[in-house]
């Protein structure tokens, strides 16, 4: 262990040590001279040279020590090292705690989850960012801390790279299953159309796209058709809306998007976000079909051209129904399930400076105790005065 100071300039406050010294010099017990008649005839002699004398030396020492402790507090003292002996065991949610190792007394047993809760706490639910948490733990633990990780055979929450840590990890594969099976994201592909009267020319192309989604199934096609004016009721979140109107979006539509809905805007509609959005979808000639951006928990997609063949030739292409369907669907999440045996962390990662321990709380308690003792001695001194 080695001490250190985060703000060494705080030690300049040690100059305040002069204050108690000056106070004690100024408050020395005054010597009142008394005249004696028998001494008046004696010849005057030079007075002896006076020496500095401090009264109440114990009280002075306490005050000097209190000032020194306060100056040290301003310098922010810390302690490096001394925490690398206790081993750590972290268990990934989904692994069976019964497979946990018998570690020495005092070892840390935690869940590999945000905040690294104690293993005595309930198992966290859902997959966690395994790689990120391992890197965080590697950065926070002292270099000499042994680390054991217990994981199930397969788990969710892995990122695209095998973790590379600064220390060797005892990687144990136990029983158990992923904390929660990763559900396949099912994006809506049924459309509802809300249009202004002057946008009816685009409706046949949208109906044709919907019919292509349900070939030979007139019942499914009839159930999927939801075409109405802009004042009609909004559908549920399982459908995307094609909004064919110019100008600003009504407040209910904006709220519907923020609550998780997807809207495909007319090219003449006002873009509701400050940022421009990312280009998405291209026709066979490579021309961009739309731009998109997130709004709350939902998505806003805007066509780059009006839905008319003269402006958007892709409307007449046979693959337009699939391109339109792709616009309603958010990009699928990257796969995060990993085989534990193939995800063993590698060594050779960058090491991080050790996080020092803050000694300020201990010094605060010491300062409080010194102040109480100083007040007690000072009060006793005053009480002893005649």
ZIVEN-V982636 format. One record per residue. N is the residue number from 0. RES is the residue in one letter. OMEGA is omega in whole degrees, 0 to 359 (NA if undefined). Layout:
BEGIN
n->(N & N)
res->(RES & RES)
omega->(OMEGA & OMEGA)
END
This chain:
BEGIN
n->(0 & 1 & 2 & 3 & 4 & 5 & 6 & 7 & 8 & 9 & 10 & 11 & 12 & 13 & 14 & 15 & 16 & 17 & 18 & 19 & 20 & 21 & 22 & 23 & 24 & 25 & 26 & 27 & 28 & 29 & 30 & 31 & 32 & 33 & 34 & 35 & 36 & 37 & 38 & 39 & 40 & 41 & 42 & 43 & 44 & 45 & 46 & 47 & 48 & 49 & 50 & 51 & 52 & 53 & 54 & 55 & 56 & 57 & 58 & 59 & 60 & 61 & 62 & 63 & 64 & 65 & 66 & 67 & 68 & 69 & 70 & 71 & 72 & 73 & 74 & 75 & 76 & 77 & 78 & 79 & 80 & 81 & 82 & 83 & 84 & 85 & 86 & 87 & 88 & 89 & 90 & 91 & 92 & 93 & 94 & 95 & 96 & 97 & 98 & 99 & 100 & 101 & 102 & 103 & 104 & 105 & 106 & 107 & 108 & 109 & 110 & 111 & 112 & 113 & 114 & 115 & 116 & 117 & 118 & 119 & 120 & 121 & 122 & 123 & 124 & 125 & 126 & 127 & 128 & 129 & 130 & 131 & 132 & 133 & 134 & 135 & 136 & 137 & 138 & 139 & 140 & 141 & 142 & 143 & 144 & 145 & 146 & 147 & 148 & 149 & 150 & 151 & 152 & 153 & 154 & 155 & 156 & 157 & 158 & 159 & 160 & 161 & 162 & 163 & 164 & 165 & 166 & 167 & 168 & 169 & 170 & 171 & 172 & 173 & 174 & 175 & 176 & 177 & 178 & 179 & 180 & 181 & 182 & 183 & 184 & 185 & 186 & 187 & 188 & 189 & 190 & 191 & 192 & 193 & 194 & 195 & 196 & 197 & 198 & 199 & 200 & 201 & 202 & 203 & 204 & 205 & 206 & 207 & 208 & 209 & 210 & 211 & 212 & 213 & 214 & 215 & 216 & 217 & 218 & 219 & 220 & 221 & 222 & 223 & 224 & 225 & 226 & 227 & 228 & 229 & 230 & 231 & 232 & 233 & 234 & 235 & 236 & 237 & 238 & 239 & 240 & 241 & 242 & 243 & 244 & 245 & 246 & 247 & 248 & 249 & 250 & 251 & 252 & 253 & 254 & 255 & 256 & 257 & 258 & 259 & 260 & 261 & 262 & 263 & 264 & 265 & 266 & 267 & 268 & 269 & 270 & 271 & 272 & 273 & 274 & 275 & 276 & 277 & 278 & 279 & 280 & 281 & 282 & 283 & 284 & 285 & 286 & 287 & 288 & 289 & 290 & 291 & 292 & 293 & 294 & 295 & 296 & 297 & 298 & 299 & 300 & 301 & 302 & 303 & 304 & 305 & 306 & 307 & 308 & 309 & 310 & 311 & 312 & 313 & 314 & 315 & 316 & 317 & 318 & 319 & 320 & 321 & 322 & 323 & 324 & 325 & 326 & 327 & 328 & 329 & 330 & 331 & 332 & 333 & 334 & 335 & 336 & 337 & 338 & 339 & 340 & 341 & 342 & 343 & 344 & 345 & 346 & 347 & 348 & 349 & 350 & 351 & 352 & 353 & 354 & 355 & 356 & 357 & 358 & 359 & 360 & 361 & 362 & 363 & 364 & 365 & 366 & 367 & 368 & 369 & 370 & 371 & 372 & 373 & 374 & 375 & 376 & 377 & 378 & 379 & 380 & 381 & 382 & 383 & 384 & 385)
res->(X & X & X & X & X & X & X & X & X & X & X & X & X & X & X & X & X & X & X & X & X & X & X & X & X & X & X & X & X & X & X & X & X & X & X & X & X & X & X & X & X & X & X & X & X & X & X & X & X & X & X & X & X & X & X & X & X & X & X & X & X & X & X & X & X & X & X & X & X & X & X & X & X & X & X & X & X & X & X & X & X & X & X & X & X & X & X & X & X & X & X & X & X & X & X & X & X & X & X & X & X & X & X & X & X & X & X & X & X & X & X & X & X & X & X & X & X & X & X & X & X & X & X & X & X & X & X & X & X & X & X & X & X & X & X & X & X & X & X & X & X & X & X & X & X & X & X & X & X & X & X & X & X & X & X & X & X & X & X & X & X & X & X & X & X & X & X & X & X & X & X & X & X & X & X & X & X & X & X & X & X & X & X & X & X & X & X & X & X & X & X & X & X & X & X & X & X & X & X & X & X & X & X & X & X & X & X & X & X & X & X & X & X & X & X & X & X & X & X & X & X & X & X & X & X & X & X & X & X & X & X & X & X & X & X & X & X & X & X & X & X & X & X & X & X & X & X & X & X & X & X & X & X & X & X & X & X & X & X & X & X & X & X & X & X & X & X & X & X & X & X & X & X & X & X & X & X & X & X & X & X & X & X & X & X & X & X & X & X & X & X & X & X & X & X & X & X & X & X & X & X & X & X & X & X & X & X & X & X & X & X & X & X & X & X & X & X & X & X & X & X & X & X & X & X & X & X & X & X & X & X & X & X & X & X & X & X & X & X & X & X & X & X & X & X & X & X & X & X & X & X & X & X & X & X & X & X & X & X & X & X & X & X & X & X & X & X & X & X & X & X & X & X & X & X & X & X & X & X & X & X & X & X & X & X & X)
omega->(178 & 179 & 177 & 180 & 177 & 180 & 185 & 180 & 178 & 179 & 176 & 178 & 177 & 176 & 178 & 176 & 178 & 184 & 178 & 179 & 180 & 180 & 181 & 176 & 182 & 185 & 176 & 178 & 183 & 178 & 181 & 181 & 178 & 180 & 174 & 183 & 185 & 183 & 186 & 182 & 179 & 179 & 180 & 178 & 176 & 177 & 177 & 178 & 182 & 176 & 177 & 177 & 179 & 174 & 176 & 184 & 179 & 179 & 178 & 180 & 178 & 181 & 176 & 180 & 179 & 178 & 180 & 179 & 179 & 176 & 178 & 176 & 179 & 179 & 177 & 181 & 178 & 180 & 179 & 176 & 176 & 180 & 185 & 183 & 185 & 180 & 178 & 169 & 176 & 183 & 178 & 177 & 185 & 174 & 181 & 177 & 178 & 178 & 182 & 184 & 172 & 182 & 179 & 179 & 182 & 179 & 179 & 179 & 189 & 170 & 173 & 184 & 180 & 183 & 180 & 180 & 180 & 179 & 176 & 178 & 177 & 181 & 176 & 181 & 176 & 178 & 178 & 178 & 189 & 182 & 181 & 180 & 177 & 179 & 178 & 181 & 178 & 180 & 186 & 183 & 174 & 186 & 183 & 182 & 175 & 184 & 176 & 182 & 178 & 183 & 171 & 184 & 174 & 180 & 176 & 177 & 178 & 174 & 189 & 184 & 174 & 185 & 174 & 187 & 180 & 183 & 173 & 183 & 173 & 188 & 182 & 178 & 182 & 179 & 180 & 183 & 177 & 183 & 177 & 179 & 180 & 181 & 175 & 180 & 179 & 181 & 181 & 174 & 173 & 184 & 165 & 182 & 173 & 190 & 171 & 182 & 182 & 179 & 183 & 181 & 180 & 187 & 181 & 182 & 176 & 177 & 180 & 178 & 179 & 178 & 179 & 178 & 182 & 183 & 177 & 181 & 183 & 179 & 178 & 178 & 180 & 180 & 183 & 182 & 176 & 184 & 184 & 179 & 183 & 179 & 181 & 179 & 179 & 180 & 175 & 184 & 178 & 178 & 169 & 180 & 167 & 184 & 184 & 178 & 179 & 176 & 184 & 175 & 176 & 181 & 179 & 179 & 178 & 179 & 178 & 178 & 182 & 181 & 175 & 181 & 178 & 181 & 173 & 188 & 170 & 182 & 181 & 178 & 178 & 179 & 190 & 184 & 178 & 179 & 188 & 184 & 183 & 178 & 180 & 178 & 179 & 176 & 184 & 178 & 179 & 180 & 181 & 178 & 187 & 170 & 184 & 176 & 177 & 175 & 187 & 177 & 182 & 183 & 174 & 178 & 180 & 177 & 179 & 181 & 175 & 182 & 177 & 184 & 181 & 181 & 182 & 181 & 181 & 178 & 183 & 179 & 181 & 181 & 181 & 178 & 179 & 177 & 177 & 178 & 180 & 179 & 181 & 187 & 175 & 178 & 181 & 179 & 178 & 179 & 183 & 180 & 184 & 171 & 186 & 182 & 179 & 185 & 181 & 181 & 177 & 175 & 179 & 178 & 180 & 175 & 184 & 175 & 181 & 177 & 183 & 176 & 181 & 180 & 183 & 179 & 179 & 179 & 177 & 177 & 179 & 179 & 179 & 179 & 179 & 180 & 179 & 179 & 179 & 179 & 180 & 179 & 180 & 178 & 178 & 179 & 179 & 181 & 181 & 181 & 179 & NA)
END
